[in-house]
C-alpha cells in the first residue's frame, strides 16, 4: 500500500480531492452570511485552507481511485 502513496496518480487524485474540499468549505462558509457584505473573507480563506490540508492528510490513508494494478 505504501508504494501507492506519492506517485503521480496519487498526487493528482489527492489534489483533486483537496480542491473540491476547499471549494465546498468556501461555499458553506460563505453561505452562513446573510448578505455578501457580511462575509468574513479571512475566516473563509482560513477554514478552506485548513480543510484542504486535512484532505491531503486524510489522503495519506489511501485513495480508492488509486488502486494496485
PQR file of N, CA, C, O and H, with PARSE charges and radii, in Angstrom:
ATOM      1  N   UNK A   1       0.818  -1.202   0.000 -0.4000 1.5000
ATOM      2  CA  UNK A   1       0.000   0.000   0.000 -0.0000 2.0000
ATOM      3  C   UNK A   1       0.864   1.269   0.000  0.5500 1.7000
ATOM      4  O   UNK A   1       0.532   2.247  -0.670 -0.5500 1.4000
ATOM      5  N   UNK A   2       1.959   1.250   0.744 -0.4000 1.5000
ATOM      6  CA  UNK A   2       2.796   2.437   0.832 -0.0000 2.0000
ATOM      7  C   UNK A   2       3.395   2.838  -0.516  0.5500 1.7000
ATOM      8  O   UNK A   2       3.674   4.014  -0.754 -0.5500 1.4000
ATOM      9  H   UNK A   2       2.229   0.455   1.288  0.4000 1.0000
ATOM     10  N   UNK A   3       3.589   1.856  -1.393 -0.4000 1.5000
ATOM     11  CA  UNK A   3       4.173   2.195  -2.691 -0.0000 2.0000
ATOM     12  C   UNK A   3       3.197   2.954  -3.582  0.5500 1.7000
ATOM     13  O   UNK A   3       3.597   3.472  -4.625 -0.5500 1.4000
ATOM     14  H   UNK A   3       3.363   0.901  -1.200  0.4000 1.0000
ATOM     15  N   UNK A   4       1.914   3.033  -3.189 -0.4000 1.5000
ATOM     16  CA  UNK A   4       0.920   3.776  -3.968 -0.0000 2.0000
ATOM     17  C   UNK A   4       0.857   5.250  -3.573  0.5500 1.7000
ATOM     18  O   UNK A   4       0.285   6.070  -4.291 -0.5500 1.4000
ATOM     19  H   UNK A   4       1.590   2.612  -2.342  0.4000 1.0000
ATOM     20  N   UNK A   5       1.453   5.579  -2.423 -0.4000 1.5000
ATOM     21  CA  UNK A   5       1.452   6.962  -1.962 -0.0000 2.0000
ATOM     22  C   UNK A   5       2.622   7.694  -2.603  0.5500 1.7000
ATOM     23  O   UNK A   5       3.700   7.129  -2.792 -0.5500 1.4000
ATOM     24  H   UNK A   5       1.918   4.913  -1.840  0.4000 1.0000
ATOM     25  N   UNK A   6       2.394   8.945  -2.931 -0.4000 1.5000
ATOM     26  CA  UNK A   6       3.389   9.837  -3.524 -0.0000 2.0000
ATOM     27  C   UNK A   6       3.755   9.469  -4.954  0.5500 1.7000
ATOM     28  O   UNK A   6       4.834   9.823  -5.429 -0.5500 1.4000
ATOM     29  H   UNK A   6       1.518   9.403  -2.778  0.4000 1.0000
ATOM     30  N   UNK A   7       2.872   8.766  -5.638 -0.4000 1.5000
ATOM     31  CA  UNK A   7       3.045   8.553  -7.064 -0.0000 2.0000
ATOM     32  C   UNK A   7       2.346   9.699  -7.789  0.5500 1.7000
ATOM     33  O   UNK A   7       1.603  10.465  -7.175 -0.5500 1.4000
ATOM     34  H   UNK A   7       1.996   8.479  -5.252  0.4000 1.0000
ATOM     35  N   UNK A   8       2.579   9.813  -9.068 -0.4000 1.5000
ATOM     36  CA  UNK A   8       1.938  10.868  -9.851 -0.0000 2.0000
ATOM     37  C   UNK A   8       0.413  10.729  -9.799  0.5500 1.7000
ATOM     38  O   UNK A   8      -0.310  11.718  -9.678 -0.5500 1.4000
ATOM     39  H   UNK A   8       3.182   9.191  -9.566  0.4000 1.0000
ATOM     40  N   UNK A   9      -0.057   9.487  -9.893 -0.4000 1.5000
ATOM     41  CA  UNK A   9      -1.504   9.229  -9.847 -0.0000 2.0000
ATOM     42  C   UNK A   9      -2.077   9.627  -8.487  0.5500 1.7000
ATOM     43  O   UNK A   9      -3.165  10.197  -8.415 -0.5500 1.4000
ATOM     44  H   UNK A   9       0.531   8.684  -9.991  0.4000 1.0000
ATOM     45  N   UNK A  10      -1.345   9.327  -7.407 -0.4000 1.5000
ATOM     46  CA  UNK A  10      -1.803   9.664  -6.061 -0.0000 2.0000
ATOM     47  C   UNK A  10      -1.871  11.177  -5.889  0.5500 1.7000
ATOM     48  O   UNK A  10      -2.868  11.695  -5.386 -0.5500 1.4000
ATOM     49  H   UNK A  10      -0.461   8.864  -7.466  0.4000 1.0000
ATOM     50  N   UNK A  11      -0.816  11.897  -6.302 -0.4000 1.5000
ATOM     51  CA  UNK A  11      -0.801  13.352  -6.174 -0.0000 2.0000
ATOM     52  C   UNK A  11      -1.960  13.984  -6.925  0.5500 1.7000
ATOM     53  O   UNK A  11      -2.599  14.912  -6.429 -0.5500 1.4000
ATOM     54  H   UNK A  11      -0.006  11.476  -6.710  0.4000 1.0000
ATOM     55  N   UNK A  12      -2.229  13.481  -8.120 -0.4000 1.5000
ATOM     56  CA  UNK A  12      -3.344  14.020  -8.915 -0.0000 2.0000
ATOM     57  C   UNK A  12      -4.670  13.794  -8.206  0.5500 1.7000
ATOM     58  O   UNK A  12      -5.475  14.718  -8.089 -0.5500 1.4000
ATOM     59  H   UNK A  12      -1.710  12.728  -8.523  0.4000 1.0000
ATOM     60  N   UNK A  13      -4.905  12.583  -7.733 -0.4000 1.5000
ATOM     61  CA  UNK A  13      -6.161  12.261  -7.047 -0.0000 2.0000
ATOM     62  C   UNK A  13      -6.293  13.051  -5.745  0.5500 1.7000
ATOM     63  O   UNK A  13      -7.372  13.556  -5.434 -0.5500 1.4000
ATOM     64  H   UNK A  13      -4.251  11.832  -7.828  0.4000 1.0000
ATOM     65  N   UNK A  14      -5.212  13.158  -4.990 -0.4000 1.5000
ATOM     66  CA  UNK A  14      -5.245  13.894  -3.723 -0.0000 2.0000
ATOM     67  C   UNK A  14      -5.491  15.381  -3.968  0.5500 1.7000
ATOM     68  O   UNK A  14      -6.233  16.017  -3.220 -0.5500 1.4000
ATOM     69  H   UNK A  14      -4.336  12.748  -5.243  0.4000 1.0000
ATOM     70  N   UNK A  15      -4.880  15.934  -5.000 -0.4000 1.5000
ATOM     71  CA  UNK A  15      -5.072  17.344  -5.326 -0.0000 2.0000
ATOM     72  C   UNK A  15      -6.509  17.622  -5.752  0.5500 1.7000
ATOM     73  O   UNK A  15      -7.094  18.623  -5.339 -0.5500 1.4000
ATOM     74  H   UNK A  15      -4.277  15.417  -5.608  0.4000 1.0000
ATOM     75  N   UNK A  16      -7.074  16.756  -6.562 -0.4000 1.5000
ATOM     76  CA  UNK A  16      -8.466  16.924  -6.989 -0.0000 2.0000
ATOM     77  C   UNK A  16      -9.387  16.908  -5.778  0.5500 1.7000
ATOM     78  O   UNK A  16     -10.280  17.747  -5.664 -0.5500 1.4000
ATOM     79  H   UNK A  16      -6.599  15.942  -6.897  0.4000 1.0000
ATOM     80  N   UNK A  17      -9.172  15.948  -4.866 -0.4000 1.5000
ATOM     81  CA  UNK A  17      -9.987  15.879  -3.652 -0.0000 2.0000
ATOM     82  C   UNK A  17      -9.817  17.130  -2.801  0.5500 1.7000
ATOM     83  O   UNK A  17     -10.796  17.657  -2.273 -0.5500 1.4000
ATOM     84  H   UNK A  17      -8.446  15.266  -4.958  0.4000 1.0000
ATOM     85  N   UNK A  18      -8.602  17.604  -2.663 -0.4000 1.5000
ATOM     86  CA  UNK A  18      -8.346  18.786  -1.838 -0.0000 2.0000
ATOM     87  C   UNK A  18      -9.013  20.032  -2.421  0.5500 1.7000
ATOM     88  O   UNK A  18      -9.599  20.825  -1.684 -0.5500 1.4000
ATOM     89  H   UNK A  18      -7.807  17.176  -3.092  0.4000 1.0000
ATOM     90  N   UNK A  19      -8.926  20.204  -3.730 -0.4000 1.5000
ATOM     91  CA  UNK A  19      -9.554  21.366  -4.378 -0.0000 2.0000
ATOM     92  C   UNK A  19     -11.069  21.315  -4.209  0.5500 1.7000
ATOM     93  O   UNK A  19     -11.696  22.340  -3.944 -0.5500 1.4000
ATOM     94  H   UNK A  19      -8.450  19.560  -4.328  0.4000 1.0000
ATOM     95  N   UNK A  20     -11.654  20.149  -4.358 -0.4000 1.5000
ATOM     96  CA  UNK A  20     -13.104  20.009  -4.154 -0.0000 2.0000
ATOM     97  C   UNK A  20     -13.478  20.327  -2.716  0.5500 1.7000
ATOM     98  O   UNK A  20     -14.477  21.002  -2.465 -0.5500 1.4000
ATOM     99  H   UNK A  20     -11.145  19.316  -4.574  0.4000 1.0000
ATOM    100  N   UNK A  21     -12.687  19.846  -1.779 -0.4000 1.5000
ATOM    101  CA  UNK A  21     -12.952  20.102  -0.362 -0.0000 2.0000
ATOM    102  C   UNK A  21     -12.836  21.587  -0.046  0.5500 1.7000
ATOM    103  O   UNK A  21     -13.655  22.134   0.693 -0.5500 1.4000
ATOM    104  H   UNK A  21     -11.876  19.298  -1.982  0.4000 1.0000
ATOM    105  N   UNK A  22     -11.827  22.236  -0.599 -0.4000 1.5000
ATOM    106  CA  UNK A  22     -11.647  23.684  -0.395 -0.0000 2.0000
ATOM    107  C   UNK A  22     -12.856  24.447  -0.929  0.5500 1.7000
ATOM    108  O   UNK A  22     -13.372  25.344  -0.263 -0.5500 1.4000
ATOM    109  H   UNK A  22     -11.161  21.792  -1.200  0.4000 1.0000
ATOM    110  N   UNK A  23     -13.304  24.092  -2.128 -0.4000 1.5000
ATOM    111  CA  UNK A  23     -14.456  24.774  -2.727 -0.0000 2.0000
ATOM    112  C   UNK A  23     -15.725  24.549  -1.910  0.5500 1.7000
ATOM    113  O   UNK A  23     -16.494  25.486  -1.693 -0.5500 1.4000
ATOM    114  H   UNK A  23     -12.885  23.364  -2.669  0.4000 1.0000
ATOM    115  N   UNK A  24     -15.948  23.328  -1.460 -0.4000 1.5000
ATOM    116  CA  UNK A  24     -17.134  23.028  -0.658 -0.0000 2.0000
ATOM    117  C   UNK A  24     -17.114  23.790   0.660  0.5500 1.7000
ATOM    118  O   UNK A  24     -18.143  24.298   1.105 -0.5500 1.4000
ATOM    119  H   UNK A  24     -15.323  22.567  -1.636  0.4000 1.0000
ATOM    120  N   UNK A  25     -15.952  23.867   1.278 -0.4000 1.5000
ATOM    121  CA  UNK A  25     -15.835  24.584   2.541 -0.0000 2.0000
ATOM    122  C   UNK A  25     -16.066  26.075   2.349  0.5500 1.7000
ATOM    123  O   UNK A  25     -16.738  26.715   3.158 -0.5500 1.4000
ATOM    124  H   UNK A  25     -15.116  23.454   0.916  0.4000 1.0000
ATOM    125  N   UNK A  26     -15.509  26.624   1.281 -0.4000 1.5000
ATOM    126  CA  UNK A  26     -15.701  28.051   1.000 -0.0000 2.0000
ATOM    127  C   UNK A  26     -17.175  28.357   0.754  0.5500 1.7000
ATOM    128  O   UNK A  26     -17.701  29.341   1.274 -0.5500 1.4000
ATOM    129  H   UNK A  26     -14.963  26.104   0.624  0.4000 1.0000
ATOM    130  N   UNK A  27     -17.834  27.529  -0.025 -0.4000 1.5000
ATOM    131  CA  UNK A  27     -19.258  27.741  -0.310 -0.0000 2.0000
ATOM    132  C   UNK A  27     -20.084  27.651   0.967  0.5500 1.7000
ATOM    133  O   UNK A  27     -20.976  28.470   1.190 -0.5500 1.4000
ATOM    134  H   UNK A  27     -17.407  26.730  -0.448  0.4000 1.0000
ATOM    135  N   UNK A  28     -19.793  26.663   1.803 -0.4000 1.5000
ATOM    136  CA  UNK A  28     -20.537  26.501   3.055 -0.0000 2.0000
ATOM    137  C   UNK A  28     -20.286  27.669   4.008  0.5500 1.7000
ATOM    138  O   UNK A  28     -21.209  28.139   4.674 -0.5500 1.4000
ATOM    139  H   UNK A  28     -19.068  25.998   1.622  0.4000 1.0000
ATOM    140  N   UNK A  29     -19.051  28.131   4.072 -0.4000 1.5000
ATOM    141  CA  UNK A  29     -18.718  29.233   4.972 -0.0000 2.0000
ATOM    142  C   UNK A  29     -19.338  30.538   4.487  0.5500 1.7000
ATOM    143  O   UNK A  29     -19.855  31.313   5.291 -0.5500 1.4000
ATOM    144  H   UNK A  29     -18.301  27.749   3.532  0.4000 1.0000
ATOM    145  N   UNK A  30     -19.292  30.783   3.202 -0.4000 1.5000
ATOM    146  CA  UNK A  30     -19.912  31.986   2.634 -0.0000 2.0000
ATOM    147  C   UNK A  30     -21.428  31.923   2.827  0.5500 1.7000
ATOM    148  O   UNK A  30     -22.072  32.943   3.076 -0.5500 1.4000
ATOM    149  H   UNK A  30     -18.872  30.153   2.549  0.4000 1.0000
ATOM    150  N   UNK A  31     -21.988  30.722   2.711 -0.4000 1.5000
ATOM    151  CA  UNK A  31     -23.438  30.550   2.836 -0.0000 2.0000
ATOM    152  C   UNK A  31     -23.981  30.846   4.216  0.5500 1.7000
ATOM    153  O   UNK A  31     -25.191  31.006   4.373 -0.5500 1.4000
ATOM    154  H   UNK A  31     -21.464  29.894   2.508  0.4000 1.0000
ATOM    155  N   UNK A  32     -23.125  30.925   5.223 -0.4000 1.5000
ATOM    156  CA  UNK A  32     -23.600  31.235   6.571 -0.0000 2.0000
ATOM    157  C   UNK A  32     -23.872  32.720   6.766  0.5500 1.7000
ATOM    158  O   UNK A  32     -24.485  33.105   7.762 -0.5500 1.4000
ATOM    159  H   UNK A  32     -22.141  30.795   5.095  0.4000 1.0000
ATOM    160  N   UNK A  33     -23.427  33.562   5.834 -0.4000 1.5000
ATOM    161  CA  UNK A  33     -23.661  35.006   5.929 -0.0000 2.0000
ATOM    162  C   UNK A  33     -25.011  35.355   5.331  0.5500 1.7000
ATOM    163  O   UNK A  33     -25.471  34.728   4.376 -0.5500 1.4000
ATOM    164  H   UNK A  33     -22.929  33.249   5.025  0.4000 1.0000
ATOM    165  N   UNK A  34     -25.626  36.354   5.904 -0.4000 1.5000
ATOM    166  CA  UNK A  34     -26.933  36.782   5.413 -0.0000 2.0000
ATOM    167  C   UNK A  34     -26.794  37.512   4.082  0.5500 1.7000
ATOM    168  O   UNK A  34     -27.568  37.274   3.155 -0.5500 1.4000
ATOM    169  H   UNK A  34     -25.253  36.863   6.680  0.4000 1.0000
ATOM    170  N   UNK A  35     -25.813  38.396   3.990 -0.4000 1.5000
ATOM    171  CA  UNK A  35     -25.548  39.122   2.747 -0.0000 2.0000
ATOM    172  C   UNK A  35     -24.046  39.064   2.456  0.5500 1.7000
ATOM    173  O   UNK A  35     -23.243  38.837   3.361 -0.5500 1.4000
ATOM    174  H   UNK A  35     -25.184  38.589   4.743  0.4000 1.0000
ATOM    175  N   UNK A  36     -23.680  39.267   1.210 -0.4000 1.5000
ATOM    176  CA  UNK A  36     -22.274  39.164   0.806 -0.0000 2.0000
ATOM    177  C   UNK A  36     -21.380  40.154   1.551  0.5500 1.7000
ATOM    178  O   UNK A  36     -20.197  39.877   1.750 -0.5500 1.4000
ATOM    179  H   UNK A  36     -24.332  39.451   0.475  0.4000 1.0000
ATOM    180  N   UNK A  37     -21.909  41.284   1.959 -0.4000 1.5000
ATOM    181  CA  UNK A  37     -21.083  42.261   2.669 -0.0000 2.0000
ATOM    182  C   UNK A  37     -20.750  41.803   4.088  0.5500 1.7000
ATOM    183  O   UNK A  37     -19.860  42.362   4.729 -0.5500 1.4000
ATOM    184  H   UNK A  37     -22.870  41.509   1.798  0.4000 1.0000
ATOM    185  N   UNK A  38     -21.463  40.786   4.580 -0.4000 1.5000
ATOM    186  CA  UNK A  38     -21.202  40.251   5.920 -0.0000 2.0000
ATOM    187  C   UNK A  38     -20.194  39.111   5.920  0.5500 1.7000
ATOM    188  O   UNK A  38     -19.853  38.589   6.982 -0.5500 1.4000
ATOM    189  H   UNK A  38     -22.186  40.332   4.059  0.4000 1.0000
ATOM    190  N   UNK A  39     -19.718  38.722   4.758 -0.4000 1.5000
ATOM    191  CA  UNK A  39     -18.799  37.583   4.667 -0.0000 2.0000
ATOM    192  C   UNK A  39     -17.463  37.955   5.303  0.5500 1.7000
ATOM    193  O   UNK A  39     -16.872  38.982   4.972 -0.5500 1.4000
ATOM    194  H   UNK A  39     -19.996  39.145   3.895  0.4000 1.0000
ATOM    195  N   UNK A  40     -17.001  37.121   6.208 -0.4000 1.5000
ATOM    196  CA  UNK A  40     -15.676  37.290   6.811 -0.0000 2.0000
ATOM    197  C   UNK A  40     -14.702  36.512   5.927  0.5500 1.7000
ATOM    198  O   UNK A  40     -14.531  35.304   6.090 -0.5500 1.4000
ATOM    199  H   UNK A  40     -17.481  36.287   6.478  0.4000 1.0000
ATOM    200  N   UNK A  41     -14.067  37.218   4.990 -0.4000 1.5000
ATOM    201  CA  UNK A  41     -13.233  36.563   3.986 -0.0000 2.0000
ATOM    202  C   UNK A  41     -11.993  35.912   4.585  0.5500 1.7000
ATOM    203  O   UNK A  41     -11.494  34.921   4.052 -0.5500 1.4000
ATOM    204  H   UNK A  41     -14.206  38.200   4.858  0.4000 1.0000
ATOM    205  N   UNK A  42     -11.498  36.456   5.676 -0.4000 1.5000
ATOM    206  CA  UNK A  42     -10.347  35.840   6.349 -0.0000 2.0000
ATOM    207  C   UNK A  42     -10.753  34.476   6.911  0.5500 1.7000
ATOM    208  O   UNK A  42     -10.005  33.505   6.804 -0.5500 1.4000
ATOM    209  H   UNK A  42     -11.904  37.261   6.109  0.4000 1.0000
ATOM    210  N   UNK A  43     -11.939  34.415   7.508 -0.4000 1.5000
ATOM    211  CA  UNK A  43     -12.436  33.153   8.052 -0.0000 2.0000
ATOM    212  C   UNK A  43     -12.698  32.143   6.931  0.5500 1.7000
ATOM    213  O   UNK A  43     -12.419  30.955   7.088 -0.5500 1.4000
ATOM    214  H   UNK A  43     -12.547  35.204   7.595  0.4000 1.0000
ATOM    215  N   UNK A  44     -13.227  32.609   5.817 -0.4000 1.5000
ATOM    216  CA  UNK A  44     -13.473  31.725   4.668 -0.0000 2.0000
ATOM    217  C   UNK A  44     -12.152  31.139   4.169  0.5500 1.7000
ATOM    218  O   UNK A  44     -12.042  29.931   3.962 -0.5500 1.4000
ATOM    219  H   UNK A  44     -13.455  33.574   5.689  0.4000 1.0000
ATOM    220  N   UNK A  45     -11.166  31.990   3.980 -0.4000 1.5000
ATOM    221  CA  UNK A  45      -9.864  31.529   3.484 -0.0000 2.0000
ATOM    222  C   UNK A  45      -9.201  30.589   4.484  0.5500 1.7000
ATOM    223  O   UNK A  45      -8.641  29.563   4.099 -0.5500 1.4000
ATOM    224  H   UNK A  45     -11.255  32.972   4.148  0.4000 1.0000
ATOM    225  N   UNK A  46      -9.264  30.932   5.749 -0.4000 1.5000
ATOM    226  CA  UNK A  46      -8.639  30.121   6.786 -0.0000 2.0000
ATOM    227  C   UNK A  46      -9.282  28.739   6.880  0.5500 1.7000
ATOM    228  O   UNK A  46      -8.584  27.725   6.900 -0.5500 1.4000
ATOM    229  H   UNK A  46      -9.720  31.765   6.062  0.4000 1.0000
ATOM    230  N   UNK A  47     -10.597  28.701   6.938 -0.4000 1.5000
ATOM    231  CA  UNK A  47     -11.312  27.423   7.038 -0.0000 2.0000
ATOM    232  C   UNK A  47     -11.096  26.581   5.787  0.5500 1.7000
ATOM    233  O   UNK A  47     -10.925  25.365   5.879 -0.5500 1.4000
ATOM    234  H   UNK A  47     -11.164  29.525   6.922  0.4000 1.0000
ATOM    235  N   UNK A  48     -11.102  27.214   4.631 -0.4000 1.5000
ATOM    236  CA  UNK A  48     -10.918  26.492   3.370 -0.0000 2.0000
ATOM    237  C   UNK A  48      -9.515  25.910   3.255  0.5500 1.7000
ATOM    238  O   UNK A  48      -9.345  24.771   2.821 -0.5500 1.4000
ATOM    239  H   UNK A  48     -11.240  28.202   4.557  0.4000 1.0000
ATOM    240  N   UNK A  49      -8.513  26.688   3.643 -0.4000 1.5000
ATOM    241  CA  UNK A  49      -7.129  26.203   3.601 -0.0000 2.0000
ATOM    242  C   UNK A  49      -6.932  25.039   4.571  0.5500 1.7000
ATOM    243  O   UNK A  49      -6.292  24.044   4.232 -0.5500 1.4000
ATOM    244  H   UNK A  49      -8.651  27.613   3.996  0.4000 1.0000
ATOM    245  N   UNK A  50      -7.478  25.165   5.763 -0.4000 1.5000
ATOM    246  CA  UNK A  50      -7.382  24.081   6.736 -0.0000 2.0000
ATOM    247  C   UNK A  50      -8.065  22.819   6.217  0.5500 1.7000
ATOM    248  O   UNK A  50      -7.541  21.717   6.377 -0.5500 1.4000
ATOM    249  H   UNK A  50      -7.998  25.974   6.039  0.4000 1.0000
ATOM    250  N   UNK A  51      -9.222  22.976   5.603 -0.4000 1.5000
ATOM    251  CA  UNK A  51      -9.931  21.817   5.041 -0.0000 2.0000
ATOM    252  C   UNK A  51      -9.096  21.148   3.946  0.5500 1.7000
ATOM    253  O   UNK A  51      -9.061  19.921   3.852 -0.5500 1.4000
ATOM    254  H   UNK A  51      -9.648  23.871   5.473  0.4000 1.0000
ATOM    255  N   UNK A  52      -8.428  21.951   3.123 -0.4000 1.5000
ATOM    256  CA  UNK A  52      -7.572  21.393   2.074 -0.0000 2.0000
ATOM    257  C   UNK A  52      -6.392  20.623   2.653  0.5500 1.7000
ATOM    258  O   UNK A  52      -6.040  19.554   2.155 -0.5500 1.4000
ATOM    259  H   UNK A  52      -8.457  22.948   3.199  0.4000 1.0000
ATOM    260  N   UNK A  53      -5.786  21.160   3.697 -0.4000 1.5000
ATOM    261  CA  UNK A  53      -4.664  20.472   4.353 -0.0000 2.0000
ATOM    262  C   UNK A  53      -5.143  19.163   4.968  0.5500 1.7000
ATOM    263  O   UNK A  53      -4.485  18.132   4.830 -0.5500 1.4000
ATOM    264  H   UNK A  53      -6.072  22.029   4.101  0.4000 1.0000
ATOM    265  N   UNK A  54      -6.275  19.202   5.639 -0.4000 1.5000
ATOM    266  CA  UNK A  54      -6.828  17.985   6.237 -0.0000 2.0000
ATOM    267  C   UNK A  54      -7.182  16.955   5.170  0.5500 1.7000
ATOM    268  O   UNK A  54      -7.035  15.754   5.398 -0.5500 1.4000
ATOM    269  H   UNK A  54      -6.809  20.040   5.752  0.4000 1.0000
ATOM    270  N   UNK A  55      -7.638  17.404   4.029 -0.4000 1.5000
ATOM    271  CA  UNK A  55      -7.947  16.488   2.933 -0.0000 2.0000
ATOM    272  C   UNK A  55      -6.691  15.769   2.453  0.5500 1.7000
ATOM    273  O   UNK A  55      -6.710  14.558   2.232 -0.5500 1.4000
ATOM    274  H   UNK A  55      -7.758  18.379   3.844  0.4000 1.0000
ATOM    275  N   UNK A  56      -5.606  16.510   2.294 -0.4000 1.5000
ATOM    276  CA  UNK A  56      -4.334  15.893   1.873 -0.0000 2.0000
ATOM    277  C   UNK A  56      -3.869  14.886   2.917  0.5500 1.7000
ATOM    278  O   UNK A  56      -3.454  13.780   2.574 -0.5500 1.4000
ATOM    279  H   UNK A  56      -5.591  17.494   2.474  0.4000 1.0000
ATOM    280  N   UNK A  57      -3.938  15.265   4.187 -0.4000 1.5000
ATOM    281  CA  UNK A  57      -3.514  14.357   5.252 -0.0000 2.0000
ATOM    282  C   UNK A  57      -4.393  13.099   5.293  0.5500 1.7000
ATOM    283  O   UNK A  57      -3.891  11.999   5.522 -0.5500 1.4000
ATOM    284  H   UNK A  57      -4.275  16.164   4.466  0.4000 1.0000
ATOM    285  N   UNK A  58      -5.679  13.262   5.074 -0.4000 1.5000
ATOM    286  CA  UNK A  58      -6.581  12.109   5.036 -0.0000 2.0000
ATOM    287  C   UNK A  58      -6.251  11.210   3.854  0.5500 1.7000
ATOM    288  O   UNK A  58      -6.391   9.990   3.945 -0.5500 1.4000
ATOM    289  H   UNK A  58      -6.086  14.156   4.887  0.4000 1.0000
ATOM    290  N   UNK A  59      -5.819  11.794   2.757 -0.4000 1.5000
ATOM    291  CA  UNK A  59      -5.467  11.016   1.574 -0.0000 2.0000
ATOM    292  C   UNK A  59      -4.264  10.110   1.814  0.5500 1.7000
ATOM    293  O   UNK A  59      -4.067   9.132   1.093 -0.5500 1.4000
ATOM    294  H   UNK A  59      -5.706  12.784   2.683  0.4000 1.0000
ATOM    295  N   UNK A  60      -3.464  10.431   2.820 -0.4000 1.5000
ATOM    296  CA  UNK A  60      -2.331   9.577   3.155 -0.0000 2.0000
ATOM    297  C   UNK A  60      -2.787   8.181   3.575  0.5500 1.7000
ATOM    298  O   UNK A  60      -2.040   7.213   3.431 -0.5500 1.4000
ATOM    299  H   UNK A  60      -3.624  11.226   3.405  0.4000 1.0000
ATOM    300  N   UNK A  61      -3.999   8.076   4.088 -0.4000 1.5000
ATOM    301  CA  UNK A  61      -4.537   6.781   4.494 -0.0000 2.0000
ATOM    302  C   UNK A  61      -4.908   5.922   3.286  0.5500 1.7000
ATOM    303  O   UNK A  61      -5.114   4.716   3.413 -0.5500 1.4000
ATOM    304  H   UNK A  61      -4.606   8.862   4.204  0.4000 1.0000
ATOM    305  N   UNK A  62      -4.989   6.542   2.138 -0.4000 1.5000
ATOM    306  CA  UNK A  62      -5.296   5.799   0.914 -0.0000 2.0000
ATOM    307  C   UNK A  62      -6.437   6.446   0.150  0.5500 1.7000
ATOM    308  O   UNK A  62      -7.317   7.087   0.725 -0.5500 1.4000
ATOM    309  H   UNK A  62      -4.822   7.522   2.035  0.4000 1.0000
ATOM    310  N   UNK A  63      -6.397   6.262  -1.137 -0.4000 1.5000
ATOM    311  CA  UNK A  63      -7.435   6.789  -2.014 -0.0000 2.0000
ATOM    312  C   UNK A  63      -8.004   5.622  -2.829  0.5500 1.7000
ATOM    313  O   UNK A  63      -7.245   4.881  -3.454 -0.5500 1.4000
ATOM    314  H   UNK A  63      -5.682   5.741  -1.603  0.4000 1.0000
ATOM    315  N   UNK A  64      -9.316   5.455  -2.827 -0.4000 1.5000
ATOM    316  CA  UNK A  64      -9.890   4.340  -3.565 -0.0000 2.0000
ATOM    317  C   UNK A  64      -9.628   4.414  -5.068  0.5500 1.7000
ATOM    318  O   UNK A  64      -9.597   3.382  -5.738 -0.5500 1.4000
ATOM    319  H   UNK A  64      -9.932   6.057  -2.319  0.4000 1.0000
ATOM    320  N   UNK A  65      -9.440   5.617  -5.605 -0.4000 1.5000
ATOM    321  CA  UNK A  65      -9.199   5.738  -7.046 -0.0000 2.0000
ATOM    322  C   UNK A  65      -7.761   5.385  -7.426  0.5500 1.7000
ATOM    323  O   UNK A  65      -7.451   5.274  -8.612 -0.5500 1.4000
ATOM    324  H   UNK A  65      -9.465   6.455  -5.060  0.4000 1.0000
ATOM    325  N   UNK A  66      -6.882   5.209  -6.444 -0.4000 1.5000
ATOM    326  CA  UNK A  66      -5.500   4.820  -6.699 -0.0000 2.0000
ATOM    327  C   UNK A  66      -5.349   3.378  -6.196  0.5500 1.7000
ATOM    328  O   UNK A  66      -5.041   3.139  -5.028 -0.5500 1.4000
ATOM    329  H   UNK A  66      -7.133   5.300  -5.480  0.4000 1.0000
ATOM    330  N   UNK A  67      -5.570   2.448  -7.089 -0.4000 1.5000
ATOM    331  CA  UNK A  67      -5.554   1.039  -6.720 -0.0000 2.0000
ATOM    332  C   UNK A  67      -4.318   0.361  -7.280  0.5500 1.7000
ATOM    333  O   UNK A  67      -3.733   0.805  -8.267 -0.5500 1.4000
ATOM    334  H   UNK A  67      -5.821   2.642  -8.037  0.4000 1.0000
ATOM    335  N   UNK A  68      -3.939  -0.721  -6.628 -0.4000 1.5000
ATOM    336  CA  UNK A  68      -2.827  -1.537  -7.105 -0.0000 2.0000
ATOM    337  C   UNK A  68      -3.249  -2.197  -8.412  0.5500 1.7000
ATOM    338  O   UNK A  68      -4.290  -2.852  -8.477 -0.5500 1.4000
ATOM    339  H   UNK A  68      -4.414  -1.081  -5.826  0.4000 1.0000
ATOM    340  N   UNK A  69      -2.449  -2.026  -9.435 -0.4000 1.5000
ATOM    341  CA  UNK A  69      -2.822  -2.573 -10.748 -0.0000 2.0000
ATOM    342  C   UNK A  69      -2.039  -3.807 -11.092  0.5500 1.7000
ATOM    343  O   UNK A  69      -2.235  -4.385 -12.161 -0.5500 1.4000
ATOM    344  H   UNK A  69      -1.604  -1.494  -9.382  0.4000 1.0000
TER
END
